[in-house]
Amino acid sequence: MRGVWRTISRRASCAVRPDEQVREIESANAPADPCASPRSWPHRSTANATGTIDTQIIQLGWSTTTSTPKSEASNRLIPLDRGTVDVLRAHRDRQRQWRDEAGPDWTDTDLVFTRRDGNAWHPADVTDRFRLLADTGGLPPVRLHDLRPGAATLALAAGAEMKTVQELLGHASYALTADTYTSTLPEYARTAAENAANLVPRRSA
């Protein structure tokens, strides 16, 4: 696992641009992307174990706004694993408790990830919190924005098809996904080569 993590950390730093004054953060309805705070509960379904990505946060300076994803492929439905679904359900119950405790002071935004008063988290606060958790956990240098390419690398290491990873990431081009991630796991490329060779009938020696 350490070898995989080193691969993720090294590749993510190359695949993700440094933070800019204008940042576009995809909003996914799952804890796998902590920047997913603005999406509403109706856009994710624990019953069907899916999450819909149909909004992104655009930050200019300190102000933020929302818009549609950058491309048609970015607007997508992603599957959620059982562990994530359990976490979301527990979080939903906790959020309802916060609402009851806040009473009239609760801000009804219907957002998935909020402060205890119902208001949205600012992306900078989420980034700072992630950095603290990463340092406390003794993780290698990794940024919040490295989680997306890191998740893609883990999916490939777990045996996911490149096409599946493309759809999870919302890449419009299969070539983009393959060019970016095949080199992160040489064994994945070797397996693909072996599988292709096995399709060609050969005479025995």
ChimeraX attribute file (.defattr): number of C-alpha atoms within 10 A of each C-alpha:
attribute: neighborCount
match mode: 1-to-1
recipient: residues
	/A:1	8
	/A:2	7
	/A:3	7
	/A:4	15
	/A:5	15
	/A:6	13
	/A:7	17
	/A:8	23
	/A:9	20
	/A:10	17
	/A:11	20
	/A:12	25
	/A:13	17
	/A:14	12
	/A:15	15
	/A:16	14
	/A:17	10
	/A:18	10
	/A:19	10
	/A:20	10
	/A:21	9
	/A:22	13
	/A:23	15
	/A:24	19
	/A:25	18
	/A:26	24
	/A:27	22
	/A:28	25
	/A:29	31
	/A:30	26
	/A:31	16
	/A:32	13
	/A:33	18
	/A:34	19
	/A:35	26
	/A:36	25
	/A:37	24
	/A:38	25
	/A:39	27
	/A:40	15
	/A:41	17
	/A:42	12
	/A:43	16
	/A:44	24
	/A:45	17
	/A:46	17
	/A:47	8
	/A:48	10
	/A:49	15
	/A:50	18
	/A:51	22
	/A:52	20
	/A:53	23
	/A:54	20
	/A:55	20
	/A:56	23
	/A:57	22
	/A:58	18
	/A:59	19
	/A:60	13
	/A:61	10
	/A:62	10
	/A:63	10
	/A:64	14
	/A:65	11
	/A:66	16
	/A:67	12
	/A:68	16
	/A:69	20
	/A:70	14
	/A:71	10
	/A:72	12
	/A:73	15
	/A:74	20
	/A:75	18
	/A:76	16
	/A:77	18
	/A:78	19
	/A:79	16
	/A:80	20
	/A:81	12
	/A:82	11
	/A:83	8
	/A:84	16
	/A:85	22
	/A:86	14
	/A:87	13
	/A:88	21
	/A:89	14
	/A:90	11
	/A:91	14
	/A:92	15
	/A:93	11
	/A:94	13
	/A:95	20
	/A:96	13
	/A:97	12
	/A:98	16
	/A:99	18
	/A:100	12
	/A:101	13
	/A:102	14
	/A:103	10
	/A:104	10
	/A:105	11
	/A:106	16
	/A:107	16
	/A:108	11
	/A:109	15
	/A:110	15
	/A:111	21
	/A:112	23
	/A:113	25
	/A:114	17
	/A:115	15
	/A:116	17
	/A:117	18
	/A:118	21
	/A:119	17
	/A:120	18
	/A:121	16
	/A:122	17
	/A:123	22
	/A:124	12
	/A:125	11
	/A:126	16
	/A:127	16
	/A:128	13
	/A:129	14
	/A:130	16
	/A:131	17
	/A:132	12
	/A:133	12
	/A:134	16
	/A:135	13
	/A:136	9
	/A:137	9
	/A:138	9
	/A:139	12
	/A:140	12
	/A:141	13
	/A:142	18
	/A:143	18
	/A:144	16
	/A:145	21
	/A:146	21
	/A:147	18
	/A:148	17
	/A:149	22
	/A:150	21
	/A:151	18
	/A:152	22
	/A:153	25
	/A:154	18
	/A:155	16
	/A:156	18
	/A:157	16
	/A:158	9
	/A:159	9
	/A:160	14
	/A:161	12
	/A:162	19
	/A:163	15
	/A:164	14
	/A:165	22
	/A:166	19
	/A:167	19
	/A:168	19
	/A:169	18
	/A:170	22
	/A:171	17
	/A:172	14
	/A:173	12
	/A:174	15
	/A:175	13
	/A:176	11
	/A:177	19
	/A:178	15
	/A:179	10
	/A:180	15
	/A:181	23
	/A:182	16
	/A:183	13
	/A:184	19
	/A:185	17
	/A:186	11
	/A:187	12
	/A:188	18
	/A:189	15
	/A:190	12
	/A:191	11
	/A:192	12
	/A:193	11
	/A:194	10
	/A:195	11
	/A:196	10
	/A:197	11
	/A:198	10
	/A:199	8
	/A:200	7
	/A:201	7
	/A:202	8
	/A:203	4
	/A:204	4
	/A:205	3
